[in-house]
Amino acid sequence: MKSIKTFVAVIVLATSFGSFAAQSVTATDTTLAGAEAKIAAQAQQAGASSYQITEAYTGNQVHMTAELSK
């Protein structure tokens, strides 16, 4: 019986932490400011409380990736 309660507790905790997982978004623009503005718009649309840019690189355009936090 104790092992069943432990198993259920682990499942409940695992599923509750899944709701806090960060969502990743990307944007492409000709400037860093433009790409970040697109990331900010996506964050606002998703209802995120904040975002953290995890990657940005340039070539012919700027490509940016960020993780959203709720």
mmCIF file of the N, C-alpha and C atoms, coordinates in Angstrom:
data_MODEL
# 
_entry.id   MODEL 
# 
loop_
_atom_site.group_PDB 
_atom_site.id 
_atom_site.type_symbol 
_atom_site.label_atom_id 
_atom_site.label_alt_id 
_atom_site.label_comp_id 
_atom_site.label_asym_id 
_atom_site.label_entity_id 
_atom_site.label_seq_id 
_atom_site.pdbx_PDB_ins_code 
_atom_site.Cartn_x 
_atom_site.Cartn_y 
_atom_site.Cartn_z 
_atom_site.occupancy 
_atom_site.B_iso_or_equiv 
_atom_site.pdbx_formal_charge 
_atom_site.auth_seq_id 
_atom_site.auth_comp_id 
_atom_site.auth_asym_id 
_atom_site.auth_atom_id 
_atom_site.pdbx_PDB_model_num 
ATOM 1   N N  . MET A 1 1  ? 0.831  -1.195 0.000   1.00 0.00 ? 1  MET A N  1 
ATOM 2   C CA . MET A 1 1  ? 0.000  0.000  0.000   1.00 0.00 ? 1  MET A CA 1 
ATOM 3   C C  . MET A 1 1  ? 0.872  1.253  0.000   1.00 0.00 ? 1  MET A C  1 
ATOM 4   N N  . LYS A 1 2  ? 1.964  1.208  0.781   1.00 0.00 ? 2  LYS A N  1 
ATOM 5   C CA . LYS A 1 2  ? 2.850  2.363  0.845   1.00 0.00 ? 2  LYS A CA 1 
ATOM 6   C C  . LYS A 1 2  ? 3.473  2.659  -0.512  1.00 0.00 ? 2  LYS A C  1 
ATOM 7   N N  . SER A 1 3  ? 3.831  1.606  -1.256  1.00 0.00 ? 3  SER A N  1 
ATOM 8   C CA . SER A 1 3  ? 4.443  1.813  -2.574  1.00 0.00 ? 3  SER A CA 1 
ATOM 9   C C  . SER A 1 3  ? 3.449  2.425  -3.553  1.00 0.00 ? 3  SER A C  1 
ATOM 10  N N  . ILE A 1 4  ? 2.180  2.093  -3.442  1.00 0.00 ? 4  ILE A N  1 
ATOM 11  C CA . ILE A 1 4  ? 1.156  2.688  -4.306  1.00 0.00 ? 4  ILE A CA 1 
ATOM 12  C C  . ILE A 1 4  ? 1.011  4.174  -4.008  1.00 0.00 ? 4  ILE A C  1 
ATOM 13  N N  . LYS A 1 5  ? 0.995  4.540  -2.726  1.00 0.00 ? 5  LYS A N  1 
ATOM 14  C CA . LYS A 1 5  ? 0.901  5.958  -2.353  1.00 0.00 ? 5  LYS A CA 1 
ATOM 15  C C  . LYS A 1 5  ? 2.119  6.726  -2.844  1.00 0.00 ? 5  LYS A C  1 
ATOM 16  N N  . THR A 1 6  ? 3.288  6.120  -2.738  1.00 0.00 ? 6  THR A N  1 
ATOM 17  C CA . THR A 1 6  ? 4.515  6.762  -3.213  1.00 0.00 ? 6  THR A CA 1 
ATOM 18  C C  . THR A 1 6  ? 4.458  6.955  -4.726  1.00 0.00 ? 6  THR A C  1 
ATOM 19  N N  . PHE A 1 7  ? 4.014  5.932  -5.435  1.00 0.00 ? 7  PHE A N  1 
ATOM 20  C CA . PHE A 1 7  ? 3.898  6.007  -6.886  1.00 0.00 ? 7  PHE A CA 1 
ATOM 21  C C  . PHE A 1 7  ? 2.936  7.110  -7.309  1.00 0.00 ? 7  PHE A C  1 
ATOM 22  N N  . VAL A 1 8  ? 1.798  7.190  -6.655  1.00 0.00 ? 8  VAL A N  1 
ATOM 23  C CA . VAL A 1 8  ? 0.808  8.226  -6.971  1.00 0.00 ? 8  VAL A CA 1 
ATOM 24  C C  . VAL A 1 8  ? 1.384  9.611  -6.679  1.00 0.00 ? 8  VAL A C  1 
ATOM 25  N N  . ALA A 1 9  ? 2.099  9.759  -5.573  1.00 0.00 ? 9  ALA A N  1 
ATOM 26  C CA . ALA A 1 9  ? 2.705  11.047 -5.234  1.00 0.00 ? 9  ALA A CA 1 
ATOM 27  C C  . ALA A 1 9  ? 3.727  11.464 -6.283  1.00 0.00 ? 9  ALA A C  1 
ATOM 28  N N  . VAL A 1 10 ? 4.518  10.529 -6.765  1.00 0.00 ? 10 VAL A N  1 
ATOM 29  C CA . VAL A 1 10 ? 5.518  10.829 -7.799  1.00 0.00 ? 10 VAL A CA 1 
ATOM 30  C C  . VAL A 1 10 ? 4.827  11.271 -9.091  1.00 0.00 ? 10 VAL A C  1 
ATOM 31  N N  . ILE A 1 11 ? 3.777  10.590 -9.481  1.00 0.00 ? 11 ILE A N  1 
ATOM 32  C CA . ILE A 1 11 ? 3.047  10.944 -10.700 1.00 0.00 ? 11 ILE A CA 1 
ATOM 33  C C  . ILE A 1 11 ? 2.436  12.339 -10.575 1.00 0.00 ? 11 ILE A C  1 
ATOM 34  N N  . VAL A 1 12 ? 1.843  12.640 -9.446  1.00 0.00 ? 12 VAL A N  1 
ATOM 35  C CA . VAL A 1 12 ? 1.232  13.957 -9.230  1.00 0.00 ? 12 VAL A CA 1 
ATOM 36  C C  . VAL A 1 12 ? 2.287  15.053 -9.297  1.00 0.00 ? 12 VAL A C  1 
ATOM 37  N N  . LEU A 1 13 ? 3.415  14.854 -8.654  1.00 0.00 ? 13 LEU A N  1 
ATOM 38  C CA . LEU A 1 13 ? 4.481  15.854 -8.689  1.00 0.00 ? 13 LEU A CA 1 
ATOM 39  C C  . LEU A 1 13 ? 5.053  16.017 -10.093 1.00 0.00 ? 13 LEU A C  1 
ATOM 40  N N  . ALA A 1 14 ? 5.219  14.941 -10.799 1.00 0.00 ? 14 ALA A N  1 
ATOM 41  C CA . ALA A 1 14 ? 5.774  15.005 -12.153 1.00 0.00 ? 14 ALA A CA 1 
ATOM 42  C C  . ALA A 1 14 ? 4.844  15.764 -13.096 1.00 0.00 ? 14 ALA A C  1 
ATOM 43  N N  . THR A 1 15 ? 3.555  15.547 -12.986 1.00 0.00 ? 15 THR A N  1 
ATOM 44  C CA . THR A 1 15 ? 2.627  16.252 -13.872 1.00 0.00 ? 15 THR A CA 1 
ATOM 45  C C  . THR A 1 15 ? 2.472  17.709 -13.475 1.00 0.00 ? 15 THR A C  1 
ATOM 46  N N  . SER A 1 16 ? 2.608  18.034 -12.201 1.00 0.00 ? 16 SER A N  1 
ATOM 47  C CA . SER A 1 16 ? 2.482  19.430 -11.799 1.00 0.00 ? 16 SER A CA 1 
ATOM 48  C C  . SER A 1 16 ? 3.698  20.234 -12.243 1.00 0.00 ? 16 SER A C  1 
ATOM 49  N N  . PHE A 1 17 ? 4.889  19.637 -12.233 1.00 0.00 ? 17 PHE A N  1 
ATOM 50  C CA . PHE A 1 17 ? 6.072  20.344 -12.711 1.00 0.00 ? 17 PHE A CA 1 
ATOM 51  C C  . PHE A 1 17 ? 6.038  20.523 -14.216 1.00 0.00 ? 17 PHE A C  1 
ATOM 52  N N  . GLY A 1 18 ? 5.353  19.669 -14.926 1.00 0.00 ? 18 GLY A N  1 
ATOM 53  C CA . GLY A 1 18 ? 5.238  19.795 -16.370 1.00 0.00 ? 18 GLY A CA 1 
ATOM 54  C C  . GLY A 1 18 ? 4.524  21.060 -16.784 1.00 0.00 ? 18 GLY A C  1 
ATOM 55  N N  . SER A 1 19 ? 3.640  21.580 -15.953 1.00 0.00 ? 19 SER A N  1 
ATOM 56  C CA . SER A 1 19 ? 2.916  22.795 -16.294 1.00 0.00 ? 19 SER A CA 1 
ATOM 57  C C  . SER A 1 19 ? 3.805  24.030 -16.199 1.00 0.00 ? 19 SER A C  1 
ATOM 58  N N  . PHE A 1 20 ? 4.966  23.915 -15.531 1.00 0.00 ? 20 PHE A N  1 
ATOM 59  C CA . PHE A 1 20 ? 5.887  25.039 -15.408 1.00 0.00 ? 20 PHE A CA 1 
ATOM 60  C C  . PHE A 1 20 ? 6.981  25.019 -16.477 1.00 0.00 ? 20 PHE A C  1 
ATOM 61  N N  . ALA A 1 21 ? 6.925  24.065 -17.383 1.00 0.00 ? 21 ALA A N  1 
ATOM 62  C CA . ALA A 1 21 ? 7.955  23.949 -18.418 1.00 0.00 ? 21 ALA A CA 1 
ATOM 63  C C  . ALA A 1 21 ? 7.940  25.180 -19.313 1.00 0.00 ? 21 ALA A C  1 
ATOM 64  N N  . ALA A 1 22 ? 9.121  25.601 -19.674 1.00 0.00 ? 22 ALA A N  1 
ATOM 65  C CA . ALA A 1 22 ? 9.249  26.780 -20.523 1.00 0.00 ? 22 ALA A CA 1 
ATOM 66  C C  . ALA A 1 22 ? 8.866  26.444 -21.959 1.00 0.00 ? 22 ALA A C  1 
ATOM 67  N N  . GLN A 1 23 ? 8.310  27.412 -22.637 1.00 0.00 ? 23 GLN A N  1 
ATOM 68  C CA . GLN A 1 23 ? 7.952  27.269 -24.036 1.00 0.00 ? 23 GLN A CA 1 
ATOM 69  C C  . GLN A 1 23 ? 8.995  28.025 -24.852 1.00 0.00 ? 23 GLN A C  1 
ATOM 70  N N  . SER A 1 24 ? 9.441  27.439 -25.919 1.00 0.00 ? 24 SER A N  1 
ATOM 71  C CA . SER A 1 24 ? 10.468 28.056 -26.748 1.00 0.00 ? 24 SER A CA 1 
ATOM 72  C C  . SER A 1 24 ? 9.823  28.685 -27.979 1.00 0.00 ? 24 SER A C  1 
ATOM 73  N N  . VAL A 1 25 ? 10.268 29.891 -28.337 1.00 0.00 ? 25 VAL A N  1 
ATOM 74  C CA . VAL A 1 25 ? 9.769  30.582 -29.526 1.00 0.00 ? 25 VAL A CA 1 
ATOM 75  C C  . VAL A 1 25 ? 10.964 31.102 -30.325 1.00 0.00 ? 25 VAL A C  1 
ATOM 76  N N  . THR A 1 26 ? 10.751 31.316 -31.616 1.00 0.00 ? 26 THR A N  1 
ATOM 77  C CA . THR A 1 26 ? 11.798 31.847 -32.483 1.00 0.00 ? 26 THR A CA 1 
ATOM 78  C C  . THR A 1 26 ? 11.258 33.004 -33.305 1.00 0.00 ? 26 THR A C  1 
ATOM 79  N N  . ALA A 1 27 ? 12.167 33.849 -33.762 1.00 0.00 ? 27 ALA A N  1 
ATOM 80  C CA . ALA A 1 27 ? 11.798 34.978 -34.621 1.00 0.00 ? 27 ALA A CA 1 
ATOM 81  C C  . ALA A 1 27 ? 12.961 35.290 -35.551 1.00 0.00 ? 27 ALA A C  1 
ATOM 82  N N  . THR A 1 28 ? 12.633 35.826 -36.708 1.00 0.00 ? 28 THR A N  1 
ATOM 83  C CA . THR A 1 28 ? 13.629 36.234 -37.687 1.00 0.00 ? 28 THR A CA 1 
ATOM 84  C C  . THR A 1 28 ? 13.294 37.641 -38.155 1.00 0.00 ? 28 THR A C  1 
ATOM 85  N N  . ASP A 1 29 ? 14.323 38.483 -38.262 1.00 0.00 ? 29 ASP A N  1 
ATOM 86  C CA . ASP A 1 29 ? 14.137 39.857 -38.727 1.00 0.00 ? 29 ASP A CA 1 
ATOM 87  C C  . ASP A 1 29 ? 15.471 40.343 -39.292 1.00 0.00 ? 29 ASP A C  1 
ATOM 88  N N  . THR A 1 30 ? 15.477 41.560 -39.804 1.00 0.00 ? 30 THR A N  1 
ATOM 89  C CA . THR A 1 30 ? 16.710 42.119 -40.367 1.00 0.00 ? 30 THR A CA 1 
ATOM 90  C C  . THR A 1 30 ? 17.591 42.767 -39.307 1.00 0.00 ? 30 THR A C  1 
ATOM 91  N N  . THR A 1 31 ? 17.029 43.051 -38.108 1.00 0.00 ? 31 THR A N  1 
ATOM 92  C CA . THR A 1 31 ? 17.806 43.681 -37.036 1.00 0.00 ? 31 THR A CA 1 
ATOM 93  C C  . THR A 1 31 ? 17.571 42.935 -35.723 1.00 0.00 ? 31 THR A C  1 
ATOM 94  N N  . LEU A 1 32 ? 18.497 43.117 -34.777 1.00 0.00 ? 32 LEU A N  1 
ATOM 95  C CA . LEU A 1 32 ? 18.320 42.534 -33.445 1.00 0.00 ? 32 LEU A CA 1 
ATOM 96  C C  . LEU A 1 32 ? 17.083 43.082 -32.764 1.00 0.00 ? 32 LEU A C  1 
ATOM 97  N N  . ALA A 1 33 ? 16.885 44.384 -32.879 1.00 0.00 ? 33 ALA A N  1 
ATOM 98  C CA . ALA A 1 33 ? 15.720 45.019 -32.236 1.00 0.00 ? 33 ALA A CA 1 
ATOM 99  C C  . ALA A 1 33 ? 14.417 44.489 -32.820 1.00 0.00 ? 33 ALA A C  1 
ATOM 100 N N  . GLY A 1 34 ? 14.390 44.293 -34.110 1.00 0.00 ? 34 GLY A N  1 
ATOM 101 C CA . GLY A 1 34 ? 13.184 43.771 -34.753 1.00 0.00 ? 34 GLY A CA 1 
ATOM 102 C C  . GLY A 1 34 ? 12.879 42.352 -34.326 1.00 0.00 ? 34 GLY A C  1 
ATOM 103 N N  . ALA A 1 35 ? 13.919 41.506 -34.241 1.00 0.00 ? 35 ALA A N  1 
ATOM 104 C CA . ALA A 1 35 ? 13.722 40.123 -33.806 1.00 0.00 ? 35 ALA A CA 1 
ATOM 105 C C  . ALA A 1 35 ? 13.256 40.080 -32.357 1.00 0.00 ? 35 ALA A C  1 
ATOM 106 N N  . GLU A 1 36 ? 13.847 40.920 -31.499 1.00 0.00 ? 36 GLU A N  1 
ATOM 107 C CA . GLU A 1 36 ? 13.419 40.941 -30.100 1.00 0.00 ? 36 GLU A CA 1 
ATOM 108 C C  . GLU A 1 36 ? 11.990 41.448 -29.966 1.00 0.00 ? 36 GLU A C  1 
ATOM 109 N N  . ALA A 1 37 ? 11.600 42.402 -30.787 1.00 0.00 ? 37 ALA A N  1 
ATOM 110 C CA . ALA A 1 37 ? 10.217 42.894 -30.750 1.00 0.00 ? 37 ALA A CA 1 
ATOM 111 C C  . ALA A 1 37 ? 9.244  41.781 -31.113 1.00 0.00 ? 37 ALA A C  1 
ATOM 112 N N  . LYS A 1 38 ? 9.625  40.945 -32.067 1.00 0.00 ? 38 LYS A N  1 
ATOM 113 C CA . LYS A 1 38 ? 8.766  39.820 -32.435 1.00 0.00 ? 38 LYS A CA 1 
ATOM 114 C C  . LYS A 1 38 ? 8.685  38.804 -31.301 1.00 0.00 ? 38 LYS A C  1 
ATOM 115 N N  . ILE A 1 39 ? 9.809  38.565 -30.617 1.00 0.00 ? 39 ILE A N  1 
ATOM 116 C CA . ILE A 1 39 ? 9.809  37.660 -29.463 1.00 0.00 ? 39 ILE A CA 1 
ATOM 117 C C  . ILE A 1 39 ? 8.899  38.213 -28.366 1.00 0.00 ? 39 ILE A C  1 
ATOM 118 N N  . ALA A 1 40 ? 9.009  39.519 -28.104 1.00 0.00 ? 40 ALA A N  1 
ATOM 119 C CA . ALA A 1 40 ? 8.173  40.148 -27.072 1.00 0.00 ? 40 ALA A CA 1 
ATOM 120 C C  . ALA A 1 40 ? 6.695  40.033 -27.421 1.00 0.00 ? 40 ALA A C  1 
ATOM 121 N N  . ALA A 1 41 ? 6.357  40.196 -28.692 1.00 0.00 ? 41 ALA A N  1 
ATOM 122 C CA . ALA A 1 41 ? 4.958  40.079 -29.121 1.00 0.00 ? 41 ALA A CA 1 
ATOM 123 C C  . ALA A 1 41 ? 4.453  38.647 -28.934 1.00 0.00 ? 41 ALA A C  1 
ATOM 124 N N  . GLN A 1 42 ? 5.298  37.674 -29.262 1.00 0.00 ? 42 GLN A N  1 
ATOM 125 C CA . GLN A 1 42 ? 4.908  36.279 -29.066 1.00 0.00 ? 42 GLN A CA 1 
ATOM 126 C C  . GLN A 1 42 ? 4.733  35.961 -27.589 1.00 0.00 ? 42 GLN A C  1 
ATOM 127 N N  . ALA A 1 43 ? 5.594  36.510 -26.752 1.00 0.00 ? 43 ALA A N  1 
ATOM 128 C CA . ALA A 1 43 ? 5.482  36.293 -25.308 1.00 0.00 ? 43 ALA A CA 1 
ATOM 129 C C  . ALA A 1 43 ? 4.187  36.873 -24.768 1.00 0.00 ? 43 ALA A C  1 
ATOM 130 N N  . GLN A 1 44 ? 3.868  38.077 -25.212 1.00 0.00 ? 44 GLN A N  1 
ATOM 131 C CA . GLN A 1 44 ? 2.628  38.716 -24.759 1.00 0.00 ? 44 GLN A CA 1 
ATOM 132 C C  . GLN A 1 44 ? 1.413  37.919 -25.230 1.00 0.00 ? 44 GLN A C  1 
ATOM 133 N N  . GLN A 1 45 ? 1.438  37.463 -26.469 1.00 0.00 ? 45 GLN A N  1 
ATOM 134 C CA . GLN A 1 45 ? 0.320  36.695 -27.012 1.00 0.00 ? 45 GLN A CA 1 
ATOM 135 C C  . GLN A 1 45 ? 0.142  35.367 -26.268 1.00 0.00 ? 45 GLN A C  1 
ATOM 136 N N  . ALA A 1 46 ? 1.235  34.764 -25.838 1.00 0.00 ? 46 ALA A N  1 
ATOM 137 C CA . ALA A 1 46 ? 1.168  33.492 -25.115 1.00 0.00 ? 46 ALA A CA 1 
ATOM 138 C C  . ALA A 1 46 ? 0.834  33.688 -23.642 1.00 0.00 ? 46 ALA A C  1 
ATOM 139 N N  . GLY A 1 47 ? 0.800  34.932 -23.164 1.00 0.00 ? 47 GLY A N  1 
ATOM 140 C CA . GLY A 1 47 ? 0.497  35.195 -21.761 1.00 0.00 ? 47 GLY A CA 1 
ATOM 141 C C  . GLY A 1 47 ? 1.669  34.949 -20.836 1.00 0.00 ? 47 GLY A C  1 
ATOM 142 N N  . ALA A 1 48 ? 2.876  35.015 -21.365 1.00 0.00 ? 48 ALA A N  1 
ATOM 143 C CA . ALA A 1 48 ? 4.074  34.784 -20.559 1.00 0.00 ? 48 ALA A CA 1 
ATOM 144 C C  . ALA A 1 48 ? 4.367  35.996 -19.688 1.00 0.00 ? 48 ALA A C  1 
ATOM 145 N N  . SER A 1 49 ? 4.899  35.737 -18.511 1.00 0.00 ? 49 SER A N  1 
ATOM 146 C CA . SER A 1 49 ? 5.262  36.836 -17.615 1.00 0.00 ? 49 SER A CA 1 
ATOM 147 C C  . SER A 1 49 ? 6.636  37.396 -17.961 1.00 0.00 ? 49 SER A C  1 
ATOM 148 N N  . SER A 1 50 ? 7.477  36.566 -18.604 1.00 0.00 ? 50 SER A N  1 
ATOM 149 C CA . SER A 1 50 ? 8.804  37.024 -19.006 1.00 0.00 ? 50 SER A CA 1 
ATOM 150 C C  . SER A 1 50 ? 9.341  36.107 -20.092 1.00 0.00 ? 50 SER A C  1 
ATOM 151 N N  . TYR A 1 51 ? 10.457 36.527 -20.677 1.00 0.00 ? 51 TYR A N  1 
ATOM 152 C CA . TYR A 1 51 ? 11.150 35.684 -21.644 1.00 0.00 ? 51 TYR A CA 1 
ATOM 153 C C  . TYR A 1 51 ? 12.643 35.887 -21.489 1.00 0.00 ? 51 TYR A C  1 
ATOM 154 N N  . GLN A 1 52 ? 13.398 34.861 -21.893 1.00 0.00 ? 52 GLN A N  1 
ATOM 155 C CA . GLN A 1 52 ? 14.854 34.938 -21.836 1.00 0.00 ? 52 GLN A CA 1 
ATOM 156 C C  . GLN A 1 52 ? 15.391 34.503 -23.194 1.00 0.00 ? 52 GLN A C  1 
ATOM 157 N N  . ILE A 1 53 ? 16.166 35.376 -23.811 1.00 0.00 ? 53 ILE A N  1 
ATOM 158 C CA . ILE A 1 53 ? 16.757 35.058 -25.103 1.00 0.00 ? 53 ILE A CA 1 
ATOM 159 C C  . ILE A 1 53 ? 17.876 34.059 -24.870 1.00 0.00 ? 53 ILE A C  1 
ATOM 160 N N  . THR A 1 54 ? 17.788 32.923 -25.539 1.00 0.00 ? 54 THR A N  1 
ATOM 161 C CA . THR A 1 54 ? 18.767 31.861 -25.359 1.00 0.00 ? 54 THR A CA 1 
ATOM 162 C C  . THR A 1 54 ? 19.740 31.760 -26.520 1.00 0.00 ? 54 THR A C  1 
ATOM 163 N N  . GLU A 1 55 ? 19.378 32.356 -27.661 1.00 0.00 ? 55 GLU A N  1 
ATOM 164 C CA . GLU A 1 55 ? 20.225 32.242 -28.831 1.00 0.00 ? 55 GLU A CA 1 
ATOM 165 C C  . GLU A 1 55 ? 19.905 33.376 -29.793 1.00 0.00 ? 55 GLU A C  1 
ATOM 166 N N  . ALA A 1 56 ? 20.939 33.937 -30.394 1.00 0.00 ? 56 ALA A N  1 
ATOM 167 C CA . ALA A 1 56 ? 20.760 34.937 -31.446 1.00 0.00 ? 56 ALA A CA 1 
ATOM 168 C C  . ALA A 1 56 ? 21.966 34.870 -32.363 1.00 0.00 ? 56 ALA A C  1 
ATOM 169 N N  . TYR A 1 57 ? 21.714 34.802 -33.648 1.00 0.00 ? 57 TYR A N  1 
ATOM 170 C CA . TYR A 1 57 ? 22.826 34.823 -34.591 1.00 0.00 ? 57 TYR A CA 1 
ATOM 171 C C  . TYR A 1 57 ? 22.415 35.557 -35.852 1.00 0.00 ? 57 TYR A C  1 
ATOM 172 N N  . THR A 1 58 ? 23.422 36.035 -36.559 1.00 0.00 ? 58 THR A N  1 
ATOM 173 C CA . THR A 1 58 ? 23.181 36.810 -37.768 1.00 0.00 ? 58 THR A CA 1 
ATOM 174 C C  . THR A 1 58 ? 23.860 36.161 -38.953 1.00 0.00 ? 58 THR A C  1 
ATOM 175 N N  . GLY A 1 59 ? 23.262 36.373 -40.062 1.00 0.00 ? 59 GLY A N  1 
ATOM 176 C CA . GLY A 1 59 ? 23.789 35.993 -41.370 1.00 0.00 ? 59 GLY A CA 1 
ATOM 177 C C  . GLY A 1 59 ? 23.233 37.060 -42.290 1.00 0.00 ? 59 GLY A C  1 
ATOM 178 N N  . ASN A 1 60 ? 22.387 36.666 -43.202 1.00 0.00 ? 60 ASN A N  1 
ATOM 179 C CA . ASN A 1 60 ? 21.658 37.647 -44.006 1.00 0.00 ? 60 ASN A CA 1 
ATOM 180 C C  . ASN A 1 60 ? 20.556 38.294 -43.173 1.00 0.00 ? 60 ASN A C  1 
ATOM 181 N N  . GLN A 1 61 ? 20.076 37.570 -42.164 1.00 0.00 ? 61 GLN A N  1 
ATOM 182 C CA . GLN A 1 61 ? 19.054 38.061 -41.241 1.00 0.00 ? 61 GLN A CA 1 
ATOM 183 C C  . GLN A 1 61 ? 19.435 37.657 -39.827 1.00 0.00 ? 61 GLN A C  1 
ATOM 184 N N  . VAL A 1 62 ? 18.694 38.199 -38.855 1.00 0.00 ? 62 VAL A N  1 
ATOM 185 C CA . VAL A 1 62 ? 18.894 37.840 -37.454 1.00 0.00 ? 62 VAL A CA 1 
ATOM 186 C C  . VAL A 1 62 ? 17.886 36.760 -37.101 1.00 0.00 ? 62 VAL A C  1 
ATOM 187 N N  . HIS A 1 63 ? 18.375 35.695 -36.493 1.00 0.00 ? 63 HIS A N  1 
ATOM 188 C CA . HIS A 1 63 ? 17.516 34.625 -35.999 1.00 0.00 ? 63 HIS A CA 1 
ATOM 189 C C  . HIS A 1 63 ? 17.670 34.594 -34.483 1.00 0.00 ? 63 HIS A C  1 
ATOM 190 N N  . MET A 1 64 ? 16.556 34.569 -33.759 1.00 0.00 ? 64 MET A N  1 
ATOM 191 C CA . MET A 1 64 ? 16.589 34.628 -32.303 1.00 0.00 ? 64 MET A CA 1 
ATOM 192 C C  . MET A 1 64 ? 15.653 33.566 -31.726 1.00 0.00 ? 64 MET A C  1 
ATOM 193 N N  . THR A 1 65 ? 16.104 32.940 -30.656 1.00 0.00 ? 65 THR A N  1 
ATOM 194 C CA . THR A 1 65 ? 15.304 31.961 -29.924 1.00 0.00 ? 65 THR A CA 1 
ATOM 195 C C  . THR A 1 65 ? 15.207 32.407 -28.475 1.00 0.00 ? 65 THR A C  1 
ATOM 196 N N  . ALA A 1 66 ? 14.026 32.211 -27.882 1.00 0.00 ? 66 ALA A N  1 
ATOM 197 C CA . ALA A 1 66 ? 13.831 32.593 -26.475 1.00 0.00 ? 66 ALA A CA 1 
ATOM 198 C C  . ALA A 1 66 ? 12.932 31.576 -25.794 1.00 0.00 ? 66 ALA A C  1 
ATOM 199 N N  . GLU A 1 67 ? 13.060 31.490 -24.473 1.00 0.00 ? 67 GLU A N  1 
ATOM 200 C CA . GLU A 1 67 ? 12.196 30.648 -23.663 1.00 0.00 ? 67 GLU A CA 1 
ATOM 201 C C  . GLU A 1 67 ? 11.247 31.544 -22.889 1.00 0.00 ? 67 GLU A C  1 
ATOM 202 N N  . LEU A 1 68 ? 9.973  31.206 -22.948 1.00 0.00 ? 68 LEU A N  1 
ATOM 203 C CA . LEU A 1 68 ? 8.942  31.972 -22.245 1.00 0.00 ? 68 LEU A CA 1 
ATOM 204 C C  . LEU A 1 68 ? 8.677  31.348 -20.890 1.00 0.00 ? 68 LEU A C  1 
ATOM 205 N N  . SER A 1 69 ? 8.436  32.192 -19.904 1.00 0.00 ? 69 SER A N  1 
ATOM 206 C CA . SER A 1 69 ? 8.084  31.742 -18.552 1.00 0.00 ? 69 SER A CA 1 
ATOM 207 C C  . SER A 1 69 ? 6.720  32.291 -18.187 1.00 0.00 ? 69 SER A C  1 
ATOM 208 N N  . LYS A 1 70 ? 5.934  31.477 -17.556 1.00 0.00 ? 70 LYS A N  1 
ATOM 209 C CA . LYS A 1 70 ? 4.598  31.918 -17.154 1.00 0.00 ? 70 LYS A CA 1 
ATOM 210 C C  . LYS A 1 70 ? 4.592  32.371 -15.727 1.00 0.00 ? 70 LYS A C  1 
# 
